[in-house]
């Protein structure tokens, strides 16, 4: 059972009475790091907890994970945009819901248990600009939630950079070509 005061830190007390320790698990971008902090090796329950929290903070820093007591959203394999918290979907464009259009939906958690979402219309802005607007909004919300932006997972970095480059190309003025 997780100790409520410290995220990713669980207490282990075996029934046989042989194991009394704090177990730390840090997961980020598909990597799991764990370590056990025994009461007897650290000179008591409190000192073992202090060592566990110190190791957790150090490990999160090394991985690039923001230090927060909140849940940090990871990239789902089903996410096709390459950015956690942004998805491409269809939403109703009319009040009766008969006409639907493509949008980028941005989702964030302003406070624990308080989910927010907004949409950026692809029909209105175009594919590249809509993605750029959604990406900019999501990164701003990450700075509010975590105090820093989350790094883009390596496996989706190229896809995101290509979309942002396309958005910049669409934004730059084009010269009329002469034939």
KEFI-9424 format. One line per field, with one value per residue: x, y, z of N, C-alpha, C, CB in turn. Coordinates in nm, 2 decimals, padded with zeros to 4 digits. Glycine has a CB too. Layout:
n.xx: (X|...) .
n.yy: (Y|...) .
n.zz: (Z|...) .
ca.xx: (X|...) .
ca.yy: (Y|...) .
ca.zz: (Z|...) .
c.xx: (X|...) .
c.yy: (Y|...) .
c.zz: (Z|...) .
cb.xx: (X|...) .
cb.yy: (Y|...) .
cb.zz: (Z|...) .
END
This chain:
n.xx: (00.08|00.06|00.22|00.05|00.16|00.38|00.45|00.49|00.62|00.61|00.51|00.65|00.58|00.63|00.44|00.57|00.75|01.01|01.08|01.10|01.05|01.09|00.96|01.05|00.92|00.98|00.84|00.87|00.83|00.82|01.02|01.11|01.22|01.33|01.37|01.46|01.44|01.56|01.46|01.64|01.90|01.92|01.90|01.65|01.30|01.21|01.45|01.50|01.29|01.34|01.58|01.47|01.29|01.47|01.63|01.42|01.36|01.61|01.64|01.41|01.49|01.71|01.59|01.44|01.19|00.93|00.93|00.67|00.38|00.17|00.00|00.19|00.12|00.18|00.29|00.06|00.05|-00.15|-00.18|-00.18|-00.07|00.17|00.21|00.15|-00.17|-00.28|-00.50|-00.63|-00.95|-01.30|-01.55|-01.88|-02.00|-02.22|-02.51|-02.71|-02.56|-02.53|-02.36|-02.02|-01.67|-01.31|-01.09|-00.82|-00.80|-00.73|-00.62|-00.61|-00.51|-00.61|-00.62|-00.59|-00.83|-00.98|-01.06|-00.99|-01.07|-01.02|-01.08|-00.92|-01.00|-00.96|-01.06|-01.11|-00.85|-00.67|-00.46|-00.19|-00.15|-00.35|-00.25|-00.02|-00.12|-00.26|-00.05|00.11|-00.07|-00.10|00.17|00.19|00.00|00.12|00.34|00.21|00.09|00.31|00.53|00.73|00.79|00.70|00.93|00.94|00.86|01.12|01.05|00.85|00.94|01.04|00.80|00.65|00.82|00.82|00.55|00.54|00.72|00.59|00.38|00.51|00.60|00.36|00.28|00.47|00.52|00.44|00.60|00.49|00.51|00.68|00.60) .
n.yy: (-00.12|00.22|00.48|00.76|01.02|01.04|01.02|00.74|00.59|00.31|00.12|-00.18|-00.44|-00.75|-01.04|-01.24|-01.11|-01.05|-00.87|-00.53|-00.24|00.04|00.08|00.20|00.31|00.43|00.54|00.63|00.73|00.47|00.34|00.17|00.21|00.08|00.05|-00.09|00.01|-00.07|-00.08|-00.17|-00.14|00.13|00.25|00.27|00.33|00.59|00.71|00.54|00.60|00.87|00.83|00.69|00.88|01.07|00.93|00.88|01.14|01.21|01.02|01.08|01.33|01.26|01.11|01.31|01.36|01.56|01.69|01.62|01.58|01.50|01.30|01.21|01.22|00.97|00.88|00.72|00.41|00.42|00.68|00.90|01.15|01.19|01.35|01.36|01.41|01.54|01.48|01.37|01.40|01.36|01.60|01.74|02.00|02.15|02.26|02.06|01.84|01.70|01.76|01.69|01.76|01.76|01.78|01.89|01.77|01.90|01.80|01.84|01.84|02.05|02.06|01.80|01.56|01.73|01.77|01.92|02.03|02.13|02.22|02.25|02.36|02.19|02.23|02.51|02.62|02.48|02.18|02.18|02.43|02.41|02.19|02.31|02.52|02.36|02.22|02.43|02.53|02.30|02.27|02.50|02.45|02.23|02.36|02.51|02.30|02.12|02.28|02.27|02.19|01.87|01.63|01.53|01.21|00.99|00.81|00.94|01.18|01.26|01.26|01.46|01.69|01.71|01.78|02.02|02.17|02.17|02.33|02.57|02.62|02.66|02.89|03.08|03.35|03.31|03.33|03.43|03.22|03.24|03.16) .
n.zz: (00.00|-00.09|00.08|00.18|00.20|00.03|-00.30|-00.51|-00.32|-00.12|00.16|00.30|00.50|00.60|00.68|00.80|00.95|00.87|00.68|00.67|00.53|00.30|-00.03|-00.34|-00.64|-00.96|-01.25|-01.59|-01.91|-02.02|-01.88|-01.58|-01.26|-00.96|-00.60|-00.28|00.06|00.34|00.69|00.89|00.77|00.74|00.98|01.11|01.08|01.00|00.90|00.69|00.53|00.47|00.32|00.10|-00.02|-00.09|-00.28|-00.47|-00.56|-00.68|-00.88|-01.04|-01.13|-01.28|-01.49|-01.61|-01.53|-01.41|-01.08|-00.89|-00.70|-00.84|-01.09|-01.37|-01.70|-01.93|-02.27|-02.47|-02.65|-02.84|-02.91|-03.17|-03.23|-03.11|-02.89|-02.55|-02.41|-02.63|-02.89|-03.21|-03.33|-03.41|-03.38|-03.30|-03.51|-03.53|-03.35|-03.34|-03.38|-03.62|-03.82|-03.84|-03.76|-03.81|-03.53|-03.31|-02.99|-02.68|-02.36|-02.01|-01.66|-01.43|-01.15|-00.90|-00.99|-01.14|-01.45|-01.76|-02.10|-02.43|-02.77|-03.09|-03.40|-03.70|-03.95|-03.95|-03.90|-04.05|-04.09|-04.00|-03.87|-03.67|-03.52|-03.43|-03.27|-03.08|-02.96|-02.85|-02.66|-02.49|-02.40|-02.25|-02.05|-01.93|-01.81|-01.62|-01.47|-01.39|-01.35|-01.54|-01.88|-02.02|-02.15|-02.49|-02.59|-02.71|-02.92|-03.06|-03.13|-03.39|-03.54|-03.42|-03.45|-03.73|-03.78|-03.65|-03.80|-04.05|-03.98|-03.93|-04.19|-04.33|-04.20|-04.28|-04.52|-04.86|-05.17|-05.48|-05.75|-06.07|-06.40) .
ca.xx: (00.00|00.14|00.22|-00.02|00.23|00.49|00.41|00.58|00.69|00.52|00.56|00.65|00.60|00.59|00.37|00.67|00.83|01.15|01.10|01.04|01.13|01.02|00.99|01.03|00.91|00.97|00.82|00.87|00.86|00.85|01.13|01.08|01.33|01.28|01.48|01.41|01.52|01.54|01.47|01.76|02.02|01.93|01.90|01.52|01.19|01.22|01.57|01.49|01.19|01.42|01.67|01.38|01.24|01.59|01.66|01.32|01.38|01.73|01.60|01.32|01.57|01.80|01.51|01.38|01.05|00.90|00.91|00.54|00.30|00.06|00.03|00.24|00.07|00.27|00.24|-00.01|00.08|-00.26|-00.18|-00.12|-00.01|00.30|00.22|00.05|-00.27|-00.34|-00.55|-00.70|-01.08|-01.41|-01.65|-01.99|-01.97|-02.35|-02.58|-02.78|-02.46|-02.54|-02.23|-01.90|-01.55|-01.19|-01.03|-00.72|-00.85|-00.62|-00.67|-00.51|-00.57|-00.58|-00.60|-00.63|-00.98|-01.04|-01.02|-01.03|-01.04|-01.06|-01.06|-00.88|-01.06|-00.87|-01.14|-01.09|-00.71|-00.58|-00.40|-00.06|-00.17|-00.43|-00.16|00.08|-00.20|-00.29|00.08|00.14|-00.16|-00.07|00.29|00.16|-00.07|00.22|00.42|00.12|00.07|00.43|00.64|00.82|00.73|00.74|01.00|00.86|00.92|01.21|00.99|00.75|01.00|01.05|00.67|00.61|00.90|00.77|00.42|00.56|00.79|00.49|00.30|00.59|00.60|00.23|00.27|00.56|00.46|00.49|00.62|00.43|00.61|00.65|00.62) .
ca.yy: (00.00|00.34|00.58|00.87|01.14|01.04|00.95|00.63|00.52|00.21|00.05|-00.32|-00.51|-00.88|-01.11|-01.33|-01.02|-01.05|-00.76|-00.40|-00.15|00.13|00.04|00.31|00.28|00.55|00.50|00.74|00.70|00.32|00.29|00.15|00.20|00.05|00.02|-00.11|00.08|-00.15|-00.01|-00.21|-00.09|00.28|00.29|00.30|00.35|00.73|00.73|00.47|00.68|00.99|00.79|00.65|01.00|01.14|00.85|00.90|01.27|01.21|00.94|01.15|01.44|01.20|01.07|01.42|01.36|01.67|01.65|01.67|01.48|01.47|01.20|01.26|01.14|00.91|00.86|00.59|00.36|00.45|00.82|00.92|01.28|01.19|01.43|01.32|01.52|01.59|01.37|01.41|01.33|01.43|01.66|01.81|02.14|02.22|02.24|01.94|01.74|01.63|01.79|01.68|01.80|01.71|01.88|01.84|01.79|01.91|01.76|01.87|01.83|02.17|02.02|01.66|01.54|01.84|01.75|02.02|02.00|02.22|02.17|02.34|02.31|02.17|02.29|02.65|02.66|02.39|02.07|02.22|02.54|02.36|02.11|02.40|02.58|02.26|02.19|02.54|02.53|02.19|02.30|02.61|02.39|02.15|02.45|02.54|02.18|02.06|02.37|02.26|02.11|01.73|01.60|01.45|01.07|00.98|00.74|01.02|01.31|01.30|01.29|01.60|01.79|01.72|01.85|02.16|02.23|02.19|02.44|02.69|02.64|02.71|03.03|03.18|03.40|03.24|03.41|03.38|03.17|03.29|03.05) .
ca.zz: (00.00|-00.10|00.19|00.13|00.19|-00.06|-00.43|-00.56|-00.21|-00.05|00.29|00.30|00.63|00.58|00.79|00.88|01.03|00.83|00.59|00.71|00.44|00.20|-00.17|-00.42|-00.79|-01.04|-01.39|-01.67|-02.05|-02.05|-01.79|-01.44|-01.17|-00.82|-00.50|-00.15|00.16|00.47|00.81|00.96|00.71|00.74|01.12|01.16|00.98|00.95|00.82|00.56|00.45|00.42|00.21|-00.01|-00.08|-00.15|-00.40|-00.57|-00.62|-00.76|-01.00|-01.12|-01.19|-01.38|-01.60|-01.67|-01.49|-01.32|-00.94|-00.85|-00.63|-00.93|-01.19|-01.50|-01.81|-02.03|-02.40|-02.49|-02.78|-02.93|-02.94|-03.31|-03.25|-03.05|-02.77|-02.44|-02.39|-02.76|-02.98|-03.32|-03.32|-03.48|-03.29|-03.37|-03.55|-03.52|-03.22|-03.34|-03.39|-03.74|-03.90|-03.76|-03.82|-03.74|-03.43|-03.21|-02.86|-02.58|-02.23|-01.90|-01.53|-01.36|-01.02|-00.89|-01.00|-01.22|-01.59|-01.86|-02.24|-02.53|-02.91|-03.19|-03.53|-03.82|-04.06|-03.94|-03.90|-04.13|-04.01|-03.94|-03.77|-03.56|-03.44|-03.36|-03.16|-02.97|-02.90|-02.77|-02.54|-02.41|-02.33|-02.15|-01.94|-01.86|-01.73|-01.50|-01.38|-01.34|-01.34|-01.66|-01.99|-02.03|-02.27|-02.59|-02.59|-02.83|-03.03|-03.13|-03.15|-03.53|-03.59|-03.37|-03.51|-03.87|-03.78|-03.62|-03.92|-04.15|-03.93|-03.96|-04.34|-04.36|-04.15|-04.35|-04.64|-04.98|-05.28|-05.60|-05.85|-06.20|-06.49) .
c.xx: (00.09|00.12|00.16|00.06|00.33|00.45|00.53|00.66|00.58|00.59|00.55|00.68|00.54|00.52|00.47|00.75|00.97|01.18|01.02|01.12|01.03|01.06|00.95|01.02|00.89|00.96|00.81|00.91|00.90|00.96|01.08|01.21|01.28|01.40|01.41|01.50|01.48|01.55|01.60|01.89|02.03|01.91|01.76|01.42|01.20|01.34|01.57|01.39|01.26|01.51|01.59|01.33|01.36|01.63|01.55|01.33|01.50|01.70|01.51|01.39|01.65|01.72|01.44|01.23|01.03|00.87|00.78|00.47|00.18|00.10|00.08|00.20|00.18|00.21|00.18|00.03|-00.03|-00.26|-00.11|-00.06|00.13|00.32|00.11|-00.04|-00.32|-00.38|-00.63|-00.83|-01.18|-01.51|-01.76|-01.96|-02.10|-02.42|-02.65|-02.69|-02.46|-02.41|-02.12|-01.78|-01.43|-01.14|-00.91|-00.78|-00.73|-00.68|-00.57|-00.59|-00.53|-00.55|-00.64|-00.79|-01.05|-00.99|-01.07|-00.99|-01.09|-01.02|-01.01|-00.92|-00.96|-00.93|-01.11|-00.95|-00.62|-00.51|-00.28|-00.08|-00.25|-00.34|-00.07|00.00|-00.22|-00.16|00.12|00.06|-00.12|00.06|00.27|00.09|00.03|00.31|00.34|00.11|00.20|00.54|00.74|00.74|00.79|00.82|00.92|00.93|01.00|01.14|00.89|00.81|01.00|00.91|00.62|00.69|00.86|00.64|00.45|00.63|00.69|00.40|00.38|00.59|00.47|00.22|00.36|00.50|00.52|00.50|00.55|00.53|00.57|00.68|00.64) .
c.yy: (00.12|00.43|00.71|01.00|01.15|00.96|00.86|00.56|00.44|00.15|-00.10|-00.37|-00.65|-00.94|-01.19|-01.24|-01.00|-00.92|-00.63|-00.29|-00.06|00.09|00.15|00.26|00.40|00.50|00.63|00.70|00.56|00.26|00.27|00.13|00.18|00.02|00.00|-00.05|00.02|-00.06|-00.04|-00.15|00.06|00.33|00.33|00.33|00.49|00.76|00.66|00.54|00.80|00.95|00.75|00.77|01.07|01.06|00.87|01.03|01.28|01.13|01.01|01.27|01.38|01.16|01.19|01.43|01.48|01.62|01.71|01.55|01.44|01.36|01.26|01.17|01.09|00.90|00.72|00.54|00.39|00.59|00.84|01.05|01.28|01.28|01.39|01.44|01.58|01.47|01.43|01.33|01.41|01.48|01.73|01.95|02.22|02.18|02.10|01.82|01.66|01.64|01.78|01.72|01.76|01.82|01.81|01.88|01.79|01.89|01.79|01.86|01.95|02.15|01.87|01.65|01.64|01.84|01.86|01.98|02.11|02.17|02.28|02.28|02.30|02.23|02.44|02.69|02.59|02.29|02.12|02.32|02.49|02.28|02.21|02.47|02.49|02.23|02.30|02.55|02.42|02.21|02.40|02.54|02.30|02.24|02.49|02.42|02.13|02.15|02.37|02.18|01.97|01.71|01.52|01.32|01.06|00.91|00.82|01.16|01.35|01.34|01.43|01.71|01.82|01.80|02.00|02.24|02.26|02.31|02.57|02.72|02.71|02.86|03.13|03.22|03.34|03.34|03.35|03.34|03.21|03.17|03.10) .
c.zz: (00.00|00.03|00.13|00.11|00.08|-00.19|-00.46|-00.45|-00.13|00.07|00.27|00.44|00.61|00.70|00.87|00.97|00.99|00.75|00.64|00.63|00.36|00.06|-00.26|-00.57|-00.86|-01.19|-01.47|-01.81|-02.08|-01.97|-01.65|-01.36|-01.03|-00.73|-00.37|-00.05|00.30|00.59|00.89|00.90|00.72|00.88|01.17|01.05|00.92|00.86|00.69|00.47|00.39|00.30|00.08|-00.09|-00.15|-00.28|-00.51|-00.64|-00.72|-00.89|-01.09|-01.20|-01.31|-01.51|-01.67|-01.63|-01.39|-01.18|-00.90|-00.78|-00.72|-01.03|-01.32|-01.61|-01.90|-02.16|-02.42|-02.63|-02.89|-02.97|-03.08|-03.33|-03.20|-02.93|-02.67|-02.42|-02.51|-02.84|-03.09|-03.32|-03.41|-03.37|-03.36|-03.39|-03.54|-03.39|-03.22|-03.36|-03.52|-03.83|-03.81|-03.83|-03.74|-03.65|-03.36|-03.07|-02.76|-02.44|-02.12|-01.77|-01.45|-01.22|-01.01|-00.90|-01.08|-01.36|-01.68|-02.00|-02.32|-02.67|-03.00|-03.33|-03.64|-03.94|-04.06|-03.96|-04.00|-04.04|-03.94|-03.84|-03.65|-03.47|-03.36|-03.24|-03.04|-02.89|-02.81|-02.65|-02.44|-02.33|-02.22|-02.03|-01.86|-01.77|-01.60|-01.41|-01.31|-01.31|-01.45|-01.76|-01.98|-02.15|-02.36|-02.60|-02.72|-02.95|-03.11|-03.16|-03.30|-03.58|-03.55|-03.44|-03.66|-03.87|-03.74|-03.73|-04.03|-04.11|-03.95|-04.11|-04.38|-04.31|-04.22|-04.48|-04.76|-05.09|-05.40|-05.70|-05.99|-06.30|-06.63) .
cb.xx: (-00.10|00.10|00.36|-00.14|00.29|00.62|00.39|00.68|00.75|00.47|00.49|00.75|00.52|00.71|00.25|00.75|00.82|01.19|01.06|01.05|01.21|01.05|00.90|01.14|00.79|01.10|00.69|00.95|00.97|00.87|01.25|00.98|01.43|01.18|01.58|01.40|01.49|01.63|01.35|01.77|02.02|01.82|01.99|01.52|01.05|01.22|01.70|01.43|01.07|01.50|01.75|01.26|01.18|01.71|01.67|01.18|01.40|01.85|01.54|01.20|01.66|01.87|01.40|01.39|01.01|00.78|01.03|00.46|00.24|00.02|-00.10|00.40|-00.04|00.32|00.35|-00.17|00.11|-00.39|-00.10|-00.23|-00.10|00.40|00.20|00.12|-00.21|-00.23|-00.63|-00.62|-01.12|-01.49|-01.57|-02.12|-01.91|-02.44|-02.68|-02.88|-02.48|-02.66|-02.24|-01.89|-01.55|-01.08|-01.13|-00.58|-00.95|-00.55|-00.72|-00.44|-00.53|-00.69|-00.69|-00.58|-01.04|-01.02|-01.06|-00.96|-01.10|-01.00|-01.19|-00.72|-01.17|-00.84|-01.29|-01.14|-00.66|-00.48|-00.36|00.04|-00.24|-00.55|-00.08|00.13|-00.33|-00.35|00.19|00.13|-00.31|-00.05|00.40|00.07|-00.19|00.31|00.46|-00.02|00.01|00.48|00.71|00.95|00.77|00.62|01.14|00.86|00.82|01.33|00.92|00.63|01.14|01.10|00.57|00.63|01.05|00.75|00.33|00.65|00.90|00.40|00.27|00.74|00.63|00.12|00.32|00.70|00.48|00.39|00.78|00.34|00.62|00.74|00.51) .
cb.yy: (00.00|00.42|00.59|00.90|01.16|00.98|01.06|00.69|00.63|00.10|00.10|-00.38|-00.43|-00.97|-01.20|-01.40|-01.07|-01.17|-00.79|-00.37|-00.23|00.28|-00.09|00.42|00.18|00.64|00.41|00.86|00.80|00.30|00.38|00.03|00.33|-00.06|00.13|-00.26|00.23|-00.27|-00.04|-00.36|-00.13|00.33|00.41|00.41|00.33|00.83|00.69|00.32|00.72|01.05|00.67|00.57|01.09|01.14|00.70|00.90|01.38|01.14|00.80|01.21|01.50|01.08|00.98|01.42|01.22|01.75|01.70|01.72|01.52|01.60|01.11|01.27|01.22|00.77|00.89|00.60|00.21|00.41|00.90|00.90|01.38|01.23|01.58|01.28|01.62|01.68|01.27|01.39|01.32|01.33|01.77|01.79|02.15|02.19|02.35|01.94|01.64|01.67|01.93|01.53|01.95|01.67|01.92|01.91|01.68|02.06|01.61|02.00|01.70|02.28|02.11|01.60|01.53|01.98|01.62|02.16|01.86|02.36|02.11|02.36|02.41|02.02|02.26|02.70|02.65|02.48|01.96|02.26|02.66|02.27|02.02|02.50|02.64|02.14|02.17|02.67|02.51|02.06|02.34|02.72|02.30|02.08|02.58|02.58|02.07|01.96|02.35|02.19|02.17|01.63|01.53|01.52|00.96|00.90|00.62|01.03|01.31|01.18|01.19|01.60|01.75|01.59|01.79|02.17|02.13|02.07|02.43|02.67|02.51|02.63|03.02|03.11|03.56|03.12|03.43|03.49|03.01|03.41|02.95) .
cb.zz: (00.12|-00.22|00.26|00.21|00.33|00.00|-00.54|-00.66|-00.11|-00.15|00.41|00.19|00.75|00.53|00.74|00.78|01.17|00.76|00.45|00.86|00.34|00.23|-00.20|-00.41|-00.81|-01.03|-01.40|-01.62|-02.10|-02.19|-01.80|-01.42|-01.17|-00.82|-00.50|-00.13|00.16|00.47|00.90|00.97|00.56|00.65|01.14|01.26|01.05|01.07|00.90|00.59|00.53|00.53|00.26|00.04|00.02|-00.06|-00.37|-00.50|-00.51|-00.68|-00.95|-01.04|-01.09|-01.33|-01.54|-01.82|-01.42|-01.37|-00.85|-00.97|-00.50|-01.01|-01.22|-01.49|-01.89|-01.98|-02.50|-02.49|-02.78|-02.87|-02.83|-03.41|-03.18|-03.16|-02.81|-02.31|-02.30|-02.83|-02.90|-03.46|-03.18|-03.58|-03.20|-03.28|-03.69|-03.64|-03.20|-03.46|-03.28|-03.82|-03.97|-03.71|-03.84|-03.84|-03.33|-03.23|-02.82|-02.58|-02.23|-01.91|-01.46|-01.38|-00.91|-00.77|-00.87|-01.15|-01.64|-01.83|-02.28|-02.51|-02.97|-03.19|-03.57|-03.84|-04.05|-03.80|-03.76|-04.21|-04.11|-04.05|-03.84|-03.61|-03.52|-03.46|-03.22|-03.03|-03.01|-02.85|-02.59|-02.49|-02.43|-02.21|-01.99|-01.96|-01.80|-01.55|-01.47|-01.44|-01.21|-01.61|-02.13|-02.02|-02.24|-02.73|-02.58|-02.79|-02.97|-03.05|-03.09|-03.61|-03.54|-03.21|-03.51|-03.93|-03.67|-03.49|-03.97|-04.16|-03.78|-03.91|-04.42|-04.30|-04.00|-04.38|-04.65|-05.02|-05.31|-05.66|-05.84|-06.24|-06.49) .
END
